[in-house]
Amino acid sequence: MKELKAKIVEALYSALPITAIVYLLALTPFVDLSKVELVTFSLGAVMLVLGIGLFSLGADLAMTPMGAQVGSGLSRQKKLGLLLSVCFVLGMLITIAEPDLQVLANQVSAVMNGTILIYAVGTGVGAFLMVAILKIVFRKQLAQILMLFYMLLFALALLLVVNGNAPLLPMAFDSGGVTTGPITVPFIMALGVGISKVLGDHRSKDNSFGLVSLCSVGPILAVLVLGIFSSNDLSYAVPDYTVSEDVIGAFAHTFGHTCKEVAIALGLIVVFFLICQVLFLKLGRRHLHRIGVGVIFTYIGLVIFLTGVNVGFMPIGYKLGYELSVMNDSFLVIFGILMGVLCVLAEPAIHVLNAQVEDVTGGLVKKSSMMLGLCVGVGAAIGLSMIRIICDFSLVYYVIPGYFISLALSLFVPPVYSAIAFDSGGVASGPMTSGFILPFAVGACVSLQGAEAVLRDAFGVVALVAMAPLITIQLLGFRGIIAEKRAEKRAMKRILDADDQQIINFL
């Protein structure tokens, strides 16, 4: 109970800023929120706090240990084919069942068959999870692998534009962000840690990261390929973001639906883990009991969290974007930056990532530094997204320079920073981004450019959120290198300035 209380208090501090901002806006003439909308949002905020707290505790007790045990257990088998095959199936299963992907598929079903999209993305994640495992096994540099596949990605993006399906480009890049959601990230991160520890060498710390980043590339490539061969009408219907007058009924309906989605997602992972337990893990009852309790906490936390976001936050996000856009362009950009920072604080998987990063790096990368870098990056990404909606220009003008800068930085910073940065990109674009920021962007786009521009201008915000940490986190590493060299310079100068007697005395 003590751990749960601490997690809920932590979640309260995370969710309080964004909740306070919405309440403050409700008191101004800029946004007209009804009593029903405020009540719905308030209930959503309470569920958000409780959900994050339960999920965080569950991730510590179950998801992280499960991933680490499976990774280390498969590695001990010394069978590369088995390791790759299992990881491919695992990548597909957890992706197909990821709630964030289901949300995206439902929103773009008018443009592309949702079932085909889900299975294509799942195949992409499974394939690139194998690539990530091969990176660890053969100890290859993440930067080199990413450069190769991003060149392929840009080539396919160009082909998509040539074929006349350019409006699908933002959706393709968004798919990479939503795929790495709250269920997949803790498991995949821990899987990499488990494999790296068994293979452990002096670079095991660096090799334990990079799985999430590579798994984010697969969905983008898969959707680009689908888009190239797509001949559908690229029209987009804006979802109904109206707040129901029956508040309890709306929450109850969404709660029941979410229970089924999360049960499938977690069920697939649990079944997979139990098969591994029977075949080669052979964990004791104490470990299994702890993991079982953690799974229950994870399930309850995710259901509550996603219900609160879908019912309480999505409609409010849309309304804020729509009404604030009619005021002033600068105000919309500034508010977008602020919302980006606050949403980072409320993302459950980010807290899991930051804790794992600090643990694996032995304190080299602090949780506070990670959080600061993510806040700055995501805030800037949302601000740039608002500028794109206002000015109505292609996502390409952001994505191509952004990824080139990210890949260039990876050549100069320590590999661990590059791996963490690219992993952070997938983690930052979680449920809060798709559940609050995306509706906010849709609302602003509908107000400024019309509903027909949503697919072209509003989509892509998730992609920018996923891209921004790539730059900011690596800049932290670059700053660390500069600081270290300056310290060495000062130390050398003191040695050179010292006279012989001082050196003798020192020795």
C-alpha positions in Angstrom: 0.0 0.0 0.0 2.9 2.3 0.7 4.3 1.8 -2.8 0.8 2.4 -4.3 0.4 5.6 -2.3 3.7 6.9 -3.5 2.9 6.1 -7.1 -0.5 7.9 -6.9 1.1 11.0 -5.3 3.6 11.0 -8.1 0.8 10.7 -10.6 -1.1 13.5 -8.9 1.9 15.9 -9.3 2.1 14.8 -13.0 -1.5 15.4 -13.9 -2.1 18.5 -11.7 -0.6 21.1 -14.1 -2.7 20.2 -17.2 -5.8 19.9 -15.1 -5.2 23.3 -13.6 -4.6 24.9 -17.0 -8.0 23.6 -18.2 -9.8 24.9 -15.1 -8.1 28.3 -15.5 -9.1 28.6 -19.2 -12.7 27.7 -18.2 -12.7 30.9 -16.0 -11.7 33.1 -19.0 -13.8 34.2 -21.9 -11.4 32.4 -24.3 -13.0 29.0 -23.8 -16.7 28.2 -23.1 -16.9 25.0 -21.1 -20.3 23.8 -19.9 -20.9 22.3 -16.5 -21.3 18.9 -18.0 -17.9 19.2 -19.8 -16.2 20.4 -16.6 -17.7 17.5 -14.7 -16.6 15.0 -17.4 -13.1 16.4 -17.5 -12.9 16.4 -13.7 -13.8 12.7 -13.5 -11.4 12.0 -16.3 -8.6 13.8 -14.3 -9.3 11.7 -11.2 -9.2 8.5 -13.3 -6.0 9.7 -15.0 -4.3 10.0 -11.6 -5.5 6.7 -10.3 -4.7 5.0 -13.6 -1.2 6.3 -13.8 -0.5 5.3 -10.2 -1.8 1.7 -10.6 -0.1 1.3 -14.0 3.3 2.5 -12.7 3.2 0.1 -9.8 2.1 -2.8 -12.1 4.9 -2.1 -14.5 7.4 -2.3 -11.7 5.9 -5.5 -10.4 5.1 -7.3 -13.7 5.9 -5.8 -17.1 9.5 -5.0 -16.5 10.3 -8.4 -14.7 8.4 -10.3 -17.4 10.3 -8.7 -20.2 13.7 -9.1 -18.5 13.1 -12.8 -17.6 11.9 -13.6 -21.1 14.9 -11.8 -22.7 17.5 -13.5 -20.4 15.8 -16.9 -20.6 15.7 -16.9 -24.4 19.3 -15.8 -24.6 20.5 -18.6 -22.3 19.0 -21.1 -24.8 21.9 -20.1 -27.2 19.6 -20.6 -30.2 19.5 -17.5 -32.4 16.7 -18.9 -34.6 14.5 -19.5 -31.6 15.2 -16.1 -30.2 14.4 -14.3 -33.5 11.2 -16.4 -34.1 9.8 -15.8 -30.7 10.6 -12.1 -30.8 8.9 -11.8 -34.2 5.7 -13.4 -32.8 5.9 -11.4 -29.6 6.3 -8.1 -31.6 3.2 -8.9 -33.7 1.0 -10.0 -30.8 1.6 -7.0 -28.5 1.3 -4.6 -31.4 -1.9 -6.0 -32.8 -3.4 -5.7 -29.3 -2.0 -2.3 -28.5 -4.9 0.0 -27.6 -3.3 3.1 -29.1 -3.1 1.4 -32.5 -6.7 0.4 -32.3 -7.6 4.1 -31.8 -5.6 5.2 -34.8 -7.1 2.4 -37.0 -10.6 3.5 -36.0 -9.9 7.1 -36.9 -8.5 6.4 -40.4 -10.9 3.6 -41.3 -12.4 5.8 -44.0 -9.0 6.2 -45.6 -7.5 2.7 -45.2 -8.9 -0.7 -44.1 -8.3 -0.8 -40.3 -7.7 -4.5 -40.0 -5.1 -4.5 -42.8 -3.4 -1.5 -41.2 -3.2 -3.2 -37.8 -1.7 -6.5 -39.2 0.7 -4.6 -41.5 1.9 -2.5 -38.5 2.2 -5.7 -36.4 4.3 -7.4 -39.0 6.5 -4.3 -39.2 7.1 -4.2 -35.5 7.8 -8.0 -35.4 10.3 -7.7 -38.2 12.2 -4.8 -36.7 12.2 -6.4 -33.2 14.2 -9.1 -34.9 16.5 -6.5 -36.3 16.9 -5.0 -32.8 17.8 -8.4 -31.4 20.4 -8.9 -34.1 21.9 -5.5 -33.2 22.4 -6.7 -29.6 23.7 -10.2 -30.6 26.2 -8.9 -33.1 26.9 -5.6 -31.2 26.2 -3.3 -34.1 26.0 0.5 -33.7 22.4 1.7 -33.6 23.2 4.9 -35.5 24.4 2.9 -38.6 21.3 0.7 -38.6 19.0 3.7 -38.2 20.7 5.6 -41.1 20.2 2.6 -43.4 16.5 2.2 -42.7 15.7 5.9 -42.5 17.2 6.3 -46.0 14.9 3.5 -47.2 12.0 5.3 -45.3 12.7 8.6 -47.1 12.9 6.9 -50.4 9.5 5.2 -49.9 8.0 8.6 -48.7 9.2 10.2 -51.9 7.6 7.4 -53.9 4.3 7.9 -52.0 4.3 11.6 -52.9 5.0 10.8 -56.6 2.1 8.4 -56.6 -0.2 11.2 -55.5 -0.9 9.8 -52.0 1.0 12.5 -50.1 -1.8 13.1 -47.5 -1.1 9.6 -46.2 2.4 10.7 -45.2 1.5 12.2 -41.8 -0.6 9.1 -40.9 2.4 6.8 -41.8 4.7 8.7 -39.5 2.1 8.9 -36.7 1.8 5.1 -36.8 5.3 4.7 -35.6 4.6 6.8 -32.6 1.3 5.2 -31.5 2.6 1.7 -31.9 5.0 2.0 -29.0 2.3 2.5 -26.4 2.0 1.9 -22.6 1.8 -1.9 -22.9 4.6 -2.5 -25.4 7.2 -0.1 -24.1 7.9 -1.6 -20.6 8.0 -5.1 -22.0 10.2 -4.4 -25.0 12.6 -2.2 -22.9 13.0 -4.9 -20.3 13.4 -7.5 -23.0 16.4 -5.7 -24.3 17.8 -5.3 -20.8 17.4 -9.0 -20.2 19.2 -10.0 -23.4 22.0 -7.6 -22.9 22.7 -8.8 -19.4 23.1 -12.4 -20.6 25.3 -11.3 -23.5 26.9 -8.7 -21.2 30.2 -7.1 -22.1 31.6 -3.6 -21.7 28.9 -2.3 -24.0 25.9 -4.0 -22.6 24.7 -0.7 -21.2 24.5 0.7 -24.7 23.1 -2.4 -26.2 20.2 -2.6 -23.8 18.6 0.4 -25.5 17.5 0.9 -29.1 14.7 -1.7 -29.3 11.8 0.7 -29.1 13.4 3.1 -31.6 13.9 0.3 -34.2 10.4 -1.0 -33.5 9.0 2.4 -34.3 10.6 2.3 -37.8 8.7 -0.8 -38.9 5.2 0.6 -38.7 6.2 3.7 -40.7 7.6 1.5 -43.5 4.6 -0.8 -43.4 2.1 2.1 -43.8 4.2 3.8 -46.5 4.1 0.5 -48.5 0.3 0.3 -48.0 -0.1 3.9 -49.0 1.9 3.4 -52.2 -0.5 0.7 -53.4 -3.6 2.4 -52.0 -6.2 3.7 -54.4 -8.8 4.7 -51.8 -10.5 8.1 -51.6 -8.3 10.1 -49.2 -11.3 11.7 -47.5 -11.4 12.0 -43.7 -14.4 12.2 -41.4 -13.9 14.1 -38.2 -14.9 11.9 -35.2 -17.7 13.0 -32.9 -16.0 14.8 -30.0 -19.3 15.9 -28.4 -19.5 15.4 -24.6 -22.5 13.3 -23.7 -25.1 14.7 -21.3 -25.3 11.2 -19.7 -21.9 11.5 -18.0 -22.1 8.2 -16.1 -23.4 6.3 -19.1 -20.5 7.6 -21.3 -17.9 6.5 -18.8 -19.6 3.1 -18.3 -19.8 2.4 -22.0 -16.1 3.3 -22.6 -15.0 1.5 -19.5 -16.6 -1.8 -20.7 -15.1 -1.4 -24.2 -11.6 -0.6 -22.8 -11.8 -3.6 -20.4 -12.0 -5.9 -23.5 -9.2 -4.1 -25.4 -6.8 -4.1 -22.5 -7.7 -7.7 -21.6 -6.7 -8.8 -25.1 -3.5 -6.8 -25.0 -2.3 -8.0 -21.6 -3.8 -11.5 -22.2 -1.5 -12.1 -25.2 1.5 -11.1 -23.2 0.6 -13.2 -20.2 -0.1 -16.3 -22.3 3.2 -15.8 -24.1 5.0 -15.4 -20.7 3.3 -18.5 -19.3 4.5 -20.6 -22.4 8.0 -19.3 -21.8 7.6 -20.2 -18.1 6.7 -23.8 -18.9 9.4 -24.3 -21.6 12.5 -22.7 -20.1 12.0 -20.0 -17.4 10.9 -22.2 -14.5 10.4 -19.3 -12.1 9.5 -19.9 -8.5 6.1 -19.3 -7.0 7.2 -16.2 -5.2 8.2 -14.6 -8.5 5.0 -15.7 -10.3 2.9 -14.4 -7.5 4.5 -11.0 -7.6 4.2 -10.9 -11.4 0.5 -11.9 -11.1 -0.3 -9.1 -8.7 1.6 -6.7 -11.0 -0.5 -7.8 -14.0 -3.7 -7.1 -12.1 -2.5 -3.6 -11.1 -1.4 -3.0 -14.7 -4.7 -4.1 -16.1 -6.8 -2.0 -13.7 -4.5 1.0 -14.1 -4.6 1.0 -17.9 -8.4 0.5 -18.1 -9.0 3.4 -15.7 -6.4 5.6 -17.4 -7.6 5.0 -21.0 -11.2 5.5 -20.0 -10.4 8.8 -18.3 -8.4 10.0 -21.4 -11.0 8.9 -24.0 -14.1 10.3 -22.2 -12.7 13.2 -20.2 -9.8 14.5 -22.2 -10.4 13.9 -25.9 -13.5 16.1 -26.2 -12.0 18.8 -24.1 -8.8 18.7 -26.2 -10.8 19.1 -29.4 -12.8 22.0 -28.0 -9.7 23.8 -26.7 -8.0 23.6 -30.0 -11.1 24.8 -31.9 -11.9 27.8 -29.7 -8.3 28.9 -29.0 -7.5 28.9 -32.7 -10.0 31.7 -33.4 -8.2 34.1 -31.0 -4.6 34.7 -32.0 -2.1 32.5 -33.9 0.7 33.3 -31.5 -1.4 32.4 -28.5 -2.3 29.0 -30.1 1.4 28.2 -30.6 2.3 29.2 -27.1 -0.5 27.2 -25.6 0.5 24.3 -27.8 4.0 24.4 -26.3 2.6 24.5 -22.8 0.3 21.6 -23.4 3.1 19.5 -24.9 5.2 20.0 -21.7 2.3 19.2 -19.4 1.3 16.0 -21.4 4.9 14.7 -21.1 4.5 14.9 -17.3 1.2 12.9 -17.5 2.5 10.1 -19.9 2.7 6.8 -17.8 5.3 5.1 -20.0 7.7 8.0 -19.7 8.1 7.5 -16.0 8.9 3.8 -16.6 11.4 4.7 -19.3 13.2 7.4 -17.1 13.5 5.0 -14.2 14.9 2.2 -16.4 17.4 4.6 -18.0 18.7 5.9 -14.7 19.0 2.3 -13.4 20.7 0.8 -16.4 23.1 3.7 -16.9 24.0 3.6 -13.2 22.9 7.2 -12.7 24.9 8.5 -15.7 21.6 9.7 -17.2 19.4 11.2 -14.4 15.6 11.0 -14.5 15.4 14.8 -14.0 17.6 15.4 -17.1 15.5 13.0 -19.2 12.3 14.6 -18.1 13.6 18.1 -18.9 14.8 17.0 -22.3 11.5 15.4 -23.1 9.5 18.4 -21.9 11.5 20.8 -24.0 11.4 18.5 -27.1 7.7 17.7 -27.0 6.7 21.2 -26.2 8.7 22.5 -29.2 7.1 19.7 -31.4 3.5 20.8 -30.5 4.4 24.4 -31.1 5.8 23.6 -34.5 2.7 21.5 -35.3 0.5 24.5 -34.5 2.6 26.6 -36.9 2.1 23.9 -39.6 -1.7 24.0 -39.1 -1.7 27.8 -39.3 0.5 28.1 -42.4 -0.8 24.9 -44.1 2.4 23.3 -45.3 3.7 19.7 -45.6 5.1 17.6 -42.8 8.1 16.8 -45.0 9.6 20.2 -44.2 9.9 19.2 -40.6 10.5 15.5 -40.8 13.4 15.3 -43.2 15.6 18.0 -41.6 14.7 16.7 -38.2 15.7 13.2 -38.8 18.9 14.2 -40.6 19.9 16.4 -37.6 19.1 13.4 -35.3 21.2 11.0 -37.3 24.0 13.5 -37.6 24.1 14.0 -33.8 24.3 10.2 -33.3 27.7 10.3 -35.0 29.1 12.6 -32.3 27.5 11.6 -29.0 28.0 8.5 -26.9 26.0 5.5 -28.3 24.0 5.2 -25.1 22.6 8.8 -25.5 21.6 8.0 -29.1 19.9 4.8 -28.2 18.0 6.4 -25.3 17.0 9.4 -27.5 15.5 7.2 -30.2 13.7 5.1 -27.6 12.4 8.2 -25.9 10.8 9.3 -29.2 8.6 6.2 -29.3 7.7 6.5 -25.6 6.8 10.2 -25.6 4.1 9.7 -28.2 1.7 7.8 -25.9 -2.0 7.8 -24.9 -1.9 11.5 -23.8 -0.6 12.5 -27.2 -3.2 10.6 -29.2 -5.9 11.2 -26.6 -5.5 14.9 -25.9 -2.9 16.5 -28.3 -4.2 15.0 -31.5 -7.8 16.1 -30.8 -6.4 19.5 -29.9 -4.7 19.7 -33.3 -7.8 18.4 -35.1 -9.9 21.1 -33.5 -7.5 23.8 -34.4 -7.2 22.5 -38.0 -11.0 22.2 -38.4 -11.4 25.8 -37.3 -8.5 27.3 -39.4 -8.3 25.1 -42.5 -11.6 23.1 -42.6 -12.3 19.3 -42.0 -10.8 18.4 -45.4 -7.3 19.5 -44.3 -7.3 17.3 -41.1 -5.6 14.3 -42.7 -3.0 16.6 -44.3 -2.3 19.1 -41.5 -3.5 17.8 -38.1 -2.1 14.3 -38.5 1.7 14.3 -38.1 1.6 15.8 -34.6 2.3 12.4 -33.1 5.2 12.0 -35.5 6.7 15.4 -34.5 6.3 14.5 -30.8 8.2 11.2 -31.5 10.9 13.0 -33.4 11.7 15.9 -31.0 13.3 13.9 -28.2 15.7 12.5 -30.7 17.3 15.9 -30.9 17.0 17.2 -27.3 18.2 14.0 -25.6 21.3 13.8 -27.9 22.0 17.5 -27.3 22.2 16.5 -23.6 24.8 14.0 -24.5 26.7 16.5 -26.6 26.7 19.0 -23.7 28.1 16.3 -21.5 31.0 15.7 -23.9 31.8 19.4 -24.0 31.7 19.7 -20.2 34.0 16.7 -19.9 36.5 18.1 -22.3 36.5 21.4 -20.6 37.1 19.7 -17.3 40.1 17.8 -18.8 41.4 21.0 -20.2 41.3 22.8 -16.8 43.0 19.8 -15.1 45.8 19.7 -17.7 46.3 23.5 -17.4 46.6 23.2 -13.6 49.2 20.4 -14.1 51.2 22.5 -16.6 51.1 25.6 -14.4 52.3 23.7 -11.4 56.0 24.0 -10.5 58.3 21.1 -9.9 58.0 21.3 -6.1 54.2 21.2 -6.3 54.3 18.1 -8.4 56.8 16.4 -6.0 54.6 17.3 -3.1 51.5 15.9 -4.9 53.3 12.7 -5.7 
